[in-house]
């Protein structure tokens, strides 16, 4: 069962929360809930970053040496973790 919590804010505070939630790709409620529970949401990567990582994945699917493929996959995993988080948040 979901409960409702009311919070009083200034217009400026509400605008700041709205902007930060949007940058993270979250609703205002989800953003405030995550912040209140100690999680710091990251700004959502833009479409260009998604396209770049998709391009790197496409290159990784080519006929590469085992060493090059391993290095590329390791780099892609580092990029994914840095930009998109663990996927468990």
PyMOL CGO cylinders between C-alpha atoms (Angstrom):
from pymol import cmd
from pymol.cgo import CYLINDER

trace = [
    CYLINDER, 0.00, 0.00, 0.00, 1.40, 3.37, -0.97, 0.3, 1, 1, 1, 1, 1, 1,
    CYLINDER, 1.40, 3.37, -0.97, 1.26, 6.25, 1.46, 0.3, 1, 1, 1, 1, 1, 1,
    CYLINDER, 1.26, 6.25, 1.46, 1.33, 9.96, 0.69, 0.3, 1, 1, 1, 1, 1, 1,
    CYLINDER, 1.33, 9.96, 0.69, 3.78, 12.41, 2.25, 0.3, 1, 1, 1, 1, 1, 1,
    CYLINDER, 3.78, 12.41, 2.25, 3.26, 16.14, 1.85, 0.3, 1, 1, 1, 1, 1, 1,
    CYLINDER, 3.26, 16.14, 1.85, 6.21, 18.52, 1.88, 0.3, 1, 1, 1, 1, 1, 1,
    CYLINDER, 6.21, 18.52, 1.88, 6.11, 22.31, 1.77, 0.3, 1, 1, 1, 1, 1, 1,
    CYLINDER, 6.11, 22.31, 1.77, 8.59, 23.93, -0.63, 0.3, 1, 1, 1, 1, 1, 1,
    CYLINDER, 8.59, 23.93, -0.63, 9.37, 27.31, -2.04, 0.3, 1, 1, 1, 1, 1, 1,
    CYLINDER, 9.37, 27.31, -2.04, 8.74, 27.78, -5.75, 0.3, 1, 1, 1, 1, 1, 1,
    CYLINDER, 8.74, 27.78, -5.75, 12.51, 27.87, -6.31, 0.3, 1, 1, 1, 1, 1, 1,
    CYLINDER, 12.51, 27.87, -6.31, 13.03, 24.60, -4.42, 0.3, 1, 1, 1, 1, 1, 1,
    CYLINDER, 13.03, 24.60, -4.42, 10.25, 22.91, -6.37, 0.3, 1, 1, 1, 1, 1, 1,
    CYLINDER, 10.25, 22.91, -6.37, 11.70, 24.15, -9.66, 0.3, 1, 1, 1, 1, 1, 1,
    CYLINDER, 11.70, 24.15, -9.66, 15.15, 22.84, -8.68, 0.3, 1, 1, 1, 1, 1, 1,
    CYLINDER, 15.15, 22.84, -8.68, 13.73, 19.42, -7.78, 0.3, 1, 1, 1, 1, 1, 1,
    CYLINDER, 13.73, 19.42, -7.78, 11.75, 19.32, -11.02, 0.3, 1, 1, 1, 1, 1, 1,
    CYLINDER, 11.75, 19.32, -11.02, 14.87, 20.13, -13.07, 0.3, 1, 1, 1, 1, 1, 1,
    CYLINDER, 14.87, 20.13, -13.07, 17.05, 17.59, -11.24, 0.3, 1, 1, 1, 1, 1, 1,
    CYLINDER, 17.05, 17.59, -11.24, 14.43, 14.86, -11.52, 0.3, 1, 1, 1, 1, 1, 1,
    CYLINDER, 14.43, 14.86, -11.52, 14.07, 15.52, -15.24, 0.3, 1, 1, 1, 1, 1, 1,
    CYLINDER, 14.07, 15.52, -15.24, 17.86, 15.39, -15.74, 0.3, 1, 1, 1, 1, 1, 1,
    CYLINDER, 17.86, 15.39, -15.74, 17.87, 11.97, -14.05, 0.3, 1, 1, 1, 1, 1, 1,
    CYLINDER, 17.87, 11.97, -14.05, 14.92, 10.70, -16.07, 0.3, 1, 1, 1, 1, 1, 1,
    CYLINDER, 14.92, 10.70, -16.07, 12.81, 10.32, -12.92, 0.3, 1, 1, 1, 1, 1, 1,
    CYLINDER, 12.81, 10.32, -12.92, 9.48, 11.64, -11.75, 0.3, 1, 1, 1, 1, 1, 1,
    CYLINDER, 9.48, 11.64, -11.75, 9.66, 14.24, -9.00, 0.3, 1, 1, 1, 1, 1, 1,
    CYLINDER, 9.66, 14.24, -9.00, 8.24, 11.72, -6.52, 0.3, 1, 1, 1, 1, 1, 1,
    CYLINDER, 8.24, 11.72, -6.52, 10.80, 9.06, -7.44, 0.3, 1, 1, 1, 1, 1, 1,
    CYLINDER, 10.80, 9.06, -7.44, 13.64, 11.57, -7.28, 0.3, 1, 1, 1, 1, 1, 1,
    CYLINDER, 13.64, 11.57, -7.28, 12.63, 12.84, -3.82, 0.3, 1, 1, 1, 1, 1, 1,
    CYLINDER, 12.63, 12.84, -3.82, 12.03, 9.26, -2.58, 0.3, 1, 1, 1, 1, 1, 1,
    CYLINDER, 12.03, 9.26, -2.58, 15.49, 8.14, -3.73, 0.3, 1, 1, 1, 1, 1, 1,
    CYLINDER, 15.49, 8.14, -3.73, 17.17, 11.19, -2.21, 0.3, 1, 1, 1, 1, 1, 1,
    CYLINDER, 17.17, 11.19, -2.21, 15.32, 10.77, 1.09, 0.3, 1, 1, 1, 1, 1, 1,
    CYLINDER, 15.32, 10.77, 1.09, 16.40, 7.13, 1.28, 0.3, 1, 1, 1, 1, 1, 1,
    CYLINDER, 16.40, 7.13, 1.28, 20.07, 8.01, 0.76, 0.3, 1, 1, 1, 1, 1, 1,
    CYLINDER, 20.07, 8.01, 0.76, 20.47, 7.27, -2.96, 0.3, 1, 1, 1, 1, 1, 1,
    CYLINDER, 20.47, 7.27, -2.96, 21.93, 9.95, -5.22, 0.3, 1, 1, 1, 1, 1, 1,
    CYLINDER, 21.93, 9.95, -5.22, 20.45, 9.58, -8.71, 0.3, 1, 1, 1, 1, 1, 1,
    CYLINDER, 20.45, 9.58, -8.71, 22.74, 10.35, -11.62, 0.3, 1, 1, 1, 1, 1, 1,
    CYLINDER, 22.74, 10.35, -11.62, 21.79, 12.45, -14.57, 0.3, 1, 1, 1, 1, 1, 1,
    CYLINDER, 21.79, 12.45, -14.57, 20.51, 10.22, -17.35, 0.3, 1, 1, 1, 1, 1, 1,
    CYLINDER, 20.51, 10.22, -17.35, 22.97, 9.94, -20.24, 0.3, 1, 1, 1, 1, 1, 1,
    CYLINDER, 22.97, 9.94, -20.24, 21.77, 11.59, -23.41, 0.3, 1, 1, 1, 1, 1, 1,
    CYLINDER, 21.77, 11.59, -23.41, 20.90, 9.78, -26.65, 0.3, 1, 1, 1, 1, 1, 1,
    CYLINDER, 20.90, 9.78, -26.65, 24.31, 10.56, -28.17, 0.3, 1, 1, 1, 1, 1, 1,
    CYLINDER, 24.31, 10.56, -28.17, 26.06, 8.56, -25.44, 0.3, 1, 1, 1, 1, 1, 1,
    CYLINDER, 26.06, 8.56, -25.44, 23.69, 5.65, -25.99, 0.3, 1, 1, 1, 1, 1, 1,
    CYLINDER, 23.69, 5.65, -25.99, 24.44, 5.80, -29.72, 0.3, 1, 1, 1, 1, 1, 1,
    CYLINDER, 24.44, 5.80, -29.72, 28.21, 5.87, -29.09, 0.3, 1, 1, 1, 1, 1, 1,
    CYLINDER, 28.21, 5.87, -29.09, 28.13, 2.86, -26.81, 0.3, 1, 1, 1, 1, 1, 1,
    CYLINDER, 28.13, 2.86, -26.81, 25.91, 1.03, -29.32, 0.3, 1, 1, 1, 1, 1, 1,
    CYLINDER, 25.91, 1.03, -29.32, 28.54, 1.80, -31.98, 0.3, 1, 1, 1, 1, 1, 1,
    CYLINDER, 28.54, 1.80, -31.98, 31.27, 0.39, -29.77, 0.3, 1, 1, 1, 1, 1, 1,
    CYLINDER, 31.27, 0.39, -29.77, 29.21, -2.75, -29.27, 0.3, 1, 1, 1, 1, 1, 1,
    CYLINDER, 29.21, -2.75, -29.27, 28.82, -3.05, -33.03, 0.3, 1, 1, 1, 1, 1, 1,
    CYLINDER, 28.82, -3.05, -33.03, 32.61, -2.87, -33.43, 0.3, 1, 1, 1, 1, 1, 1,
    CYLINDER, 32.61, -2.87, -33.43, 33.00, -5.51, -30.73, 0.3, 1, 1, 1, 1, 1, 1,
    CYLINDER, 33.00, -5.51, -30.73, 30.88, -7.88, -32.82, 0.3, 1, 1, 1, 1, 1, 1,
    CYLINDER, 30.88, -7.88, -32.82, 33.38, -7.76, -35.70, 0.3, 1, 1, 1, 1, 1, 1,
    CYLINDER, 33.38, -7.76, -35.70, 36.08, -10.35, -36.27, 0.3, 1, 1, 1, 1, 1, 1,
    CYLINDER, 36.08, -10.35, -36.27, 38.71, -9.07, -33.79, 0.3, 1, 1, 1, 1, 1, 1,
    CYLINDER, 38.71, -9.07, -33.79, 41.68, -10.72, -32.15, 0.3, 1, 1, 1, 1, 1, 1,
    CYLINDER, 41.68, -10.72, -32.15, 40.87, -12.30, -28.77, 0.3, 1, 1, 1, 1, 1, 1,
    CYLINDER, 40.87, -12.30, -28.77, 43.02, -9.68, -26.98, 0.3, 1, 1, 1, 1, 1, 1,
    CYLINDER, 43.02, -9.68, -26.98, 41.40, -6.74, -28.77, 0.3, 1, 1, 1, 1, 1, 1,
    CYLINDER, 41.40, -6.74, -28.77, 37.93, -8.13, -28.18, 0.3, 1, 1, 1, 1, 1, 1,
    CYLINDER, 37.93, -8.13, -28.18, 38.64, -8.68, -24.46, 0.3, 1, 1, 1, 1, 1, 1,
    CYLINDER, 38.64, -8.68, -24.46, 40.04, -5.15, -24.08, 0.3, 1, 1, 1, 1, 1, 1,
    CYLINDER, 40.04, -5.15, -24.08, 37.07, -3.63, -25.92, 0.3, 1, 1, 1, 1, 1, 1,
    CYLINDER, 37.07, -3.63, -25.92, 34.53, -5.57, -23.86, 0.3, 1, 1, 1, 1, 1, 1,
    CYLINDER, 34.53, -5.57, -23.86, 36.29, -4.56, -20.64, 0.3, 1, 1, 1, 1, 1, 1,
    CYLINDER, 36.29, -4.56, -20.64, 36.22, -0.91, -21.71, 0.3, 1, 1, 1, 1, 1, 1,
    CYLINDER, 36.22, -0.91, -21.71, 32.54, -1.15, -22.66, 0.3, 1, 1, 1, 1, 1, 1,
    CYLINDER, 32.54, -1.15, -22.66, 31.72, -2.59, -19.23, 0.3, 1, 1, 1, 1, 1, 1,
    CYLINDER, 31.72, -2.59, -19.23, 33.59, 0.25, -17.52, 0.3, 1, 1, 1, 1, 1, 1,
    CYLINDER, 33.59, 0.25, -17.52, 31.74, 2.80, -19.65, 0.3, 1, 1, 1, 1, 1, 1,
    CYLINDER, 31.74, 2.80, -19.65, 28.38, 1.14, -18.90, 0.3, 1, 1, 1, 1, 1, 1,
    CYLINDER, 28.38, 1.14, -18.90, 29.03, 1.16, -15.16, 0.3, 1, 1, 1, 1, 1, 1,
    CYLINDER, 29.03, 1.16, -15.16, 30.24, 4.76, -15.15, 0.3, 1, 1, 1, 1, 1, 1,
    CYLINDER, 30.24, 4.76, -15.15, 27.46, 6.17, -17.30, 0.3, 1, 1, 1, 1, 1, 1,
    CYLINDER, 27.46, 6.17, -17.30, 24.49, 3.98, -16.52, 0.3, 1, 1, 1, 1, 1, 1,
    CYLINDER, 24.49, 3.98, -16.52, 25.28, 2.61, -13.05, 0.3, 1, 1, 1, 1, 1, 1,
    CYLINDER, 25.28, 2.61, -13.05, 25.10, -0.99, -11.99, 0.3, 1, 1, 1, 1, 1, 1,
    CYLINDER, 25.10, -0.99, -11.99, 21.54, -1.41, -13.21, 0.3, 1, 1, 1, 1, 1, 1,
    CYLINDER, 21.54, -1.41, -13.21, 20.49, -2.46, -9.70, 0.3, 1, 1, 1, 1, 1, 1,
    CYLINDER, 20.49, -2.46, -9.70, 19.44, 0.98, -8.40, 0.3, 1, 1, 1, 1, 1, 1,
]
cmd.load_cgo(trace, "trace")
